[in-house]
């Protein structure tokens, strides 16, 4: 049996054991995982240091290095996320519908585990723990395939989790890591529909589109974030600058960071003056000719720029005539992730939230809040940018399926 098929078989065998585990035992195991992650900080940071050293040698950008880095603060955040998952209600077995038919049949609609979930993600080792904890609490075995850039970090994290699982019985294979990071093995995982019930890619557009094109397993699209802030004519300019600055510069490499700003023509000059005073060239801007009249731009933007997810200290800009033009631009170039309007107009706020096609639509707040932890879901598996089954931050309930349980007294269909 091939390597990747062995992982699939292991997960398939582990899934029924996990599906029967009660909430108390799942929580005990997750608490011990959090404890062990915290106790092994030095080993995790040491493994991560190897990845960082290799990444620097390979010329990785500072923004992407930020995504790859695991320090004490990051590990504390991971363990906090696991404990948050412990505090959440176990969704498995929850009755979400049902009733009694005229013929006496009694129907119960109940949440059940998906079974085996595959996660393909890039250089963000914190995803390793987030994904494992959520899938485990949701009753599904998980196969994790991270990027080669983070392989040493991922091995350290998964080994800690698997050692805890092994203490409690035959649960070690509820969490597995694909240690062969070749593209060939990744593509084999995408076609492992004999064993894997759902595949979730988490990363940039290139990864997501590759998975969509090549997978034979059902896929939930997550992560690609061409997010916008529209600064309306009535906006408080100081608020607008603060939101744009936070949404672009706090962590430019993450999917809920903005990649584009749209500014109403009547306040463009004043807004860009304030923004330029703050940034002083820190962020590169590609913009239309109206933007170029207000602030220094790297080049005049074209459609490729407006569709780009830069994941760096760079963004596109366009001056617009109205909220309608802003909405049309976002719906053309956005990826359905997170969008924001800064405005004092209730009418424009309601119009923007109603007409923009995205999973999360903000009024006067940074797009950086689109996050499972911030939304109270605990750690997240990713931000779904599609509309079927799950949309937005995916927590426990989004990682379950359901089935109908029907009880009768001899009824037959005529």
NORCORSUL-V252918 format. One record per residue. N is the residue number from 0. OMEGA is omega as a letter, one per 40 degrees, with the letter a starting at -180 (* if undefined). NEAR is the number of other C-alpha atoms within 8 Angstrom. Layout:
[[N,OMEGA,NEAR] [N,OMEGA,NEAR]]
This chain:
[[0,a,4] [1,a,5] [2,a,6] [3,i,10] [4,i,9] [5,i,9] [6,i,11] [7,i,12] [8,i,9] [9,a,9] [10,i,17] [11,i,13] [12,a,8] [13,a,13] [14,i,14] [15,i,9] [16,a,9] [17,a,13] [18,a,11] [19,a,6] [20,a,9] [21,a,6] [22,a,8] [23,a,6] [24,i,8] [25,a,11] [26,i,10] [27,i,8] [28,i,11] [29,i,12] [30,i,11] [31,i,9] [32,i,11] [33,i,12] [34,a,9] [35,i,10] [36,a,12] [37,a,10] [38,a,6] [39,a,8] [40,a,10] [41,i,6] [42,i,8] [43,a,12] [44,i,12] [45,i,8] [46,i,11] [47,i,14] [48,i,8] [49,i,9] [50,a,14] [51,i,11] [52,i,8] [53,a,9] [54,i,11] [55,i,10] [56,a,7] [57,i,6] [58,i,6] [59,a,9] [60,i,7] [61,i,6] [62,a,11] [63,i,10] [64,i,12] [65,i,8] [66,a,10] [67,a,14] [68,i,10] [69,i,12] [70,a,7] [71,i,8] [72,i,7] [73,a,10] [74,i,13] [75,i,9] [76,i,8] [77,a,11] [78,i,12] [79,i,9] [80,i,12] [81,i,16] [82,i,11] [83,i,10] [84,i,13] [85,a,11] [86,a,6] [87,i,8] [88,i,5] [89,a,8] [90,a,11] [91,a,11] [92,i,7] [93,i,7] [94,a,9] [95,i,8] [96,i,7] [97,a,9] [98,a,7] [99,i,8] [100,i,8] [101,a,5] [102,i,5] [103,i,9] [104,i,12] [105,a,11] [106,i,12] [107,i,12] [108,a,12] [109,i,14] [110,i,14] [111,i,13] [112,i,13] [113,i,12] [114,i,13] [115,a,15] [116,i,15] [117,i,14] [118,i,14] [119,a,12] [120,a,13] [121,a,11] [122,i,12] [123,a,12] [124,i,12] [125,i,10] [126,a,9] [127,a,13] [128,i,12] [129,a,14] [130,a,12] [131,a,10] [132,a,12] [133,i,15] [134,a,14] [135,a,14] [136,i,14] [137,i,14] [138,a,15] [139,i,16] [140,a,17] [141,i,15] [142,a,15] [143,i,13] [144,i,13] [145,i,18] [146,i,10] [147,a,8] [148,a,10] [149,a,15] [150,a,12] [151,i,10] [152,a,13] [153,i,12] [154,a,10] [155,a,11] [156,a,12] [157,i,13] [158,i,8] [159,a,11] [160,a,11] [161,i,12] [162,i,9] [163,a,12] [164,a,13] [165,i,10] [166,a,6] [167,a,8] [168,a,7] [169,a,8] [170,a,11] [171,a,12] [172,i,11] [173,i,14] [174,i,15] [175,i,13] [176,i,11] [177,a,11] [178,i,7] [179,a,5] [180,i,12] [181,i,7] [182,a,6] [183,i,6] [184,i,10] [185,i,11] [186,i,10] [187,i,9] [188,i,9] [189,a,13] [190,a,10] [191,a,12] [192,i,9] [193,a,4] [194,a,10] [195,a,14] [196,a,12] [197,i,12] [198,a,14] [199,i,12] [200,i,15] [201,a,14] [202,a,11] [203,a,10] [204,a,9] [205,i,6] [206,a,10] [207,a,14] [208,i,8] [209,i,8] [210,a,11] [211,a,9] [212,a,6] [213,a,9] [214,i,11] [215,i,8] [216,i,12] [217,a,8] [218,i,11] [219,a,11] [220,i,12] [221,i,14] [222,a,15] [223,a,13] [224,i,15] [225,a,15] [226,a,15] [227,i,14] [228,i,13] [229,i,12] [230,a,13] [231,a,12] [232,a,10] [233,a,7] [234,i,11] [235,a,9] [236,i,9] [237,i,7] [238,a,10] [239,i,12] [240,a,11] [241,i,8] [242,i,11] [243,a,12] [244,i,9] [245,a,10] [246,i,15] [247,a,12] [248,a,9] [249,i,7] [250,a,9] [251,a,13] [252,a,12] [253,a,8] [254,i,9] [255,i,13] [256,a,16] [257,i,16] [258,a,16] [259,i,12] [260,i,14] [261,a,13] [262,i,14] [263,a,15] [264,a,10] [265,a,6] [266,a,9] [267,a,12] [268,a,9] [269,a,8] [270,a,10] [271,i,10] [272,i,10] [273,a,11] [274,a,9] [275,i,10] [276,i,7] [277,a,6] [278,i,8] [279,i,7] [280,a,6] [281,a,6] [282,i,9] [283,a,10] [284,i,12] [285,a,14] [286,i,15] [287,a,12] [288,i,7] [289,i,9] [290,a,13] [291,i,11] [292,a,7] [293,a,10] [294,i,9] [295,i,7] [296,i,11] [297,i,8] [298,i,7] [299,a,10] [300,i,12] [301,a,7] [302,i,6] [303,i,7] [304,a,9] [305,i,11] [306,a,9] [307,i,8] [308,a,10] [309,a,9] [310,a,12] [311,i,7] [312,a,11] [313,i,11] [314,i,13] [315,a,13] [316,i,15] [317,i,11] [318,a,12] [319,a,11] [320,a,7] [321,i,8] [322,i,11] [323,i,6] [324,i,9] [325,i,11] [326,a,11] [327,i,8] [328,a,9] [329,a,10] [330,i,9] [331,a,6] [332,a,9] [333,a,14] [334,i,10] [335,a,10] [336,a,18] [337,a,15] [338,a,13] [339,i,14] [340,i,13] [341,a,15] [342,i,15] [343,a,8] [344,i,7] [345,i,7] [346,a,6] [347,i,9] [348,a,12] [349,i,8] [350,a,8] [351,a,12] [352,a,10] [353,a,6] [354,i,7] [355,a,11] [356,a,6] [357,a,12] [358,a,12] [359,a,9] [360,a,11] [361,i,12] [362,i,10] [363,i,11] [364,a,8] [365,i,11] [366,a,14] [367,i,9] [368,i,8] [369,a,13] [370,a,10] [371,i,14] [372,i,10] [373,a,9] [374,i,10] [375,a,6] [376,a,13] [377,i,14] [378,a,15] [379,i,15] [380,a,11] [381,i,11] [382,a,14] [383,i,16] [384,i,15] [385,a,11] [386,a,7] [387,i,5] [388,a,5] [389,i,10] [390,a,12] [391,a,12] [392,a,13] [393,i,16] [394,a,13] [395,a,13] [396,i,8] [397,i,9] [398,i,12] [399,i,13] [400,i,9] [401,i,9] [402,i,8] [403,i,8] [404,a,8] [405,i,8] [406,a,7] [407,i,8] [408,i,6] [409,a,4] [410,i,8] [411,a,4] [412,a,3] [413,*,2]]
